[in-house]
């Protein structure tokens, strides 16, 4: 998992563009259960308003590939979309199909640990190890704080979800595959 800040790329103007897109192009169905969520069409990062954010996401994916020892040659976006969660909105546990790397950038978030990553062995370990610190190597669930401008990049097969939000939350999600 890569976690990186966008350092000022998420502006009120960009959030306004995202909300306009959500209002105009929202309500595409999800493939996994969710509540109070609007999703847009699948190529948001190709829009001119998101050019700088796309560059940032490409840099994040490259950094993740270097860290995870993944070949980054011939990678391409296979989709990018906006998610809007109203009060109590959430996304159930899911993975991303037909991609190698996935991620999201939070365009509007409130500093709450509501992005959850679940280990694939969650249901298979009968005895839990005593740990001194929660890490991806020893923990079944890790909670990550969602902050406006924060990007998460992870393998597409990693099970993840969001908890119900107390306030509106907007994210831009993406998938990457080999072209």
C-alpha positions in Angstrom: 0.0 0.0 0.0 1.3 3.4 -0.9 -0.1 6.5 0.9 0.9 9.9 -0.4 -0.3 13.5 -0.1 -1.1 15.6 -3.2 0.2 18.9 -1.7 -2.4 21.3 -2.8 -3.6 19.8 -6.0 -7.1 19.3 -4.6 -8.6 22.8 -4.7 -12.1 24.0 -4.1 -12.3 24.6 -7.8 -11.4 20.9 -8.5 -14.0 19.7 -5.9 -16.6 22.0 -7.6 -15.8 20.3 -11.0 -16.1 16.9 -9.4 -19.5 17.7 -7.8 -20.7 19.1 -11.2 -19.6 15.9 -12.9 -21.3 13.8 -10.2 -24.5 15.7 -10.6 -24.5 15.5 -14.4 -23.1 12.0 -14.9 -23.8 10.2 -11.7 -25.8 7.1 -10.8 -23.8 4.5 -12.7 -24.4 1.3 -10.9 -21.7 -0.3 -8.7 -20.7 -3.9 -9.0 -20.6 -4.4 -5.3 -23.1 -3.4 -2.6 -22.9 0.1 -1.3 -25.2 2.6 0.4 -25.9 6.3 -0.5 -23.3 6.4 -3.2 -23.1 8.0 -6.6 -20.6 6.8 -9.2 -19.7 8.5 -12.5 -18.5 7.2 -15.9 -15.1 5.6 -16.2 -12.5 8.0 -17.6 -12.5 11.1 -15.3 -8.7 11.4 -15.3 -8.9 12.1 -19.0 -10.8 15.3 -18.5 -8.8 18.5 -18.8 -9.8 19.6 -15.2 -8.0 16.6 -13.8 -4.7 16.9 -15.8 -2.6 17.8 -12.8 -4.2 15.2 -10.6 -3.6 12.6 -13.3 0.1 13.4 -13.4 0.2 13.0 -9.6 -1.6 9.7 -9.8 0.9 8.5 -12.5 3.8 9.4 -10.2 2.1 7.6 -7.3 1.6 4.4 -9.4 5.3 4.6 -10.5 6.5 5.0 -6.9 4.3 2.1 -5.8 5.7 -0.1 -8.7 9.2 0.7 -7.6 8.4 -0.1 -3.9 6.5 -3.4 -4.8 9.0 -4.4 -7.5 6.3 -4.4 -10.2 7.2 -3.9 -13.8 5.8 -0.5 -14.7 6.4 -0.7 -18.5 3.3 -0.6 -20.6 0.9 0.3 -17.7 -2.2 2.2 -18.6 -5.4 3.4 -16.9 -8.3 1.1 -17.5 -10.7 3.3 -15.7 -11.1 6.3 -13.3 -14.3 7.5 -11.8 -15.7 9.6 -9.0 -17.5 8.3 -5.9 -19.7 10.5 -3.8 -20.9 9.2 -0.4 -23.6 11.1 1.4 -24.0 10.9 5.2 -23.9 7.2 6.2 -22.7 6.2 2.8 -20.2 3.4 2.5 -18.7 0.9 0.1 -18.8 -2.8 1.1 -15.8 -5.1 0.9 -14.6 -5.6 -2.7 -11.6 -6.0 -5.1 -11.0 -4.6 -8.6 -11.2 -6.9 -11.5 -9.3 -6.7 -14.8 -6.5 -4.6 -13.4 -3.2 -5.0 -11.7 -3.0 -1.8 -9.5 -5.9 0.3 -8.1 -6.2 3.3 -5.9 -8.1 6.4 -5.0 -7.5 10.1 -4.3 -9.8 11.7 -1.7 -11.1 15.0 -3.0 -13.2 15.6 0.1 -12.5 13.7 3.3 -12.5 14.5 7.0 -9.5 12.9 8.7 -11.3 9.8 9.9 -10.0 6.2 9.7 -12.7 5.0 7.4 -10.7 3.3 4.6 -10.3 -0.4 5.6 -7.9 -2.9 4.0 -8.6 -6.6 4.8 -5.9 -9.2 4.6 -6.7 -12.1 2.3 -6.1 -14.6 5.2 -8.7 -12.8 7.3 -11.0 -15.9 7.6 -8.2 -18.5 7.6 -6.0 -17.9 10.7 -7.4 -19.7 13.7 -4.9 -18.3 16.2 -3.9 -14.7 16.1 -0.3 -13.6 16.8 0.4 -11.1 19.6 1.8 -8.0 17.9 3.4 -4.8 19.1 2.3 -2.7 16.1 -0.3 -3.3 13.3 1.4 -3.8 10.0 0.2 -5.3 6.6 2.2 -8.4 7.4 0.6 -9.2 10.8 -2.9 -7.6 10.8 -6.2 -8.8 9.4 -7.7 -5.3 9.0 -5.8 -2.0 8.7 -7.6 1.3 9.0 -6.4 4.3 7.0 -7.2 7.9 7.6 -8.9 9.6 4.7 -7.7 13.2 4.2 -8.5 15.5 1.4 -5.7 15.1 -1.2 -4.4 11.8 0.1 -3.8 9.1 -2.5 -3.8 5.3 -1.8 -2.3 2.9 -4.3 -2.6 -0.9 -3.8 -2.8 -4.2 -5.7 -6.2 -4.6 -7.3 -6.7 -8.0 -5.6 -6.5 -6.4 -2.1 -9.9 -6.5 -0.4 -11.0 -3.1 0.8 -14.0 -1.1 1.9 -15.1 2.2 3.5 -17.0 2.7 6.7 -20.2 4.8 6.8 -19.3 8.5 6.6 -20.6 11.2 9.0 -20.3 13.8 6.3 -20.2 13.9 2.5 -17.0 12.1 1.1 -15.8 12.3 -2.5 -13.1 10.2 -4.0 -11.6 9.6 -7.4 -10.8 5.9 -7.9 -8.7 4.4 -10.6 -7.6 1.0 -12.1 -4.3 0.3 -14.0 -3.5 -2.6 -16.2 -0.9 -3.6 -18.8 -1.7 -2.3 -22.3 
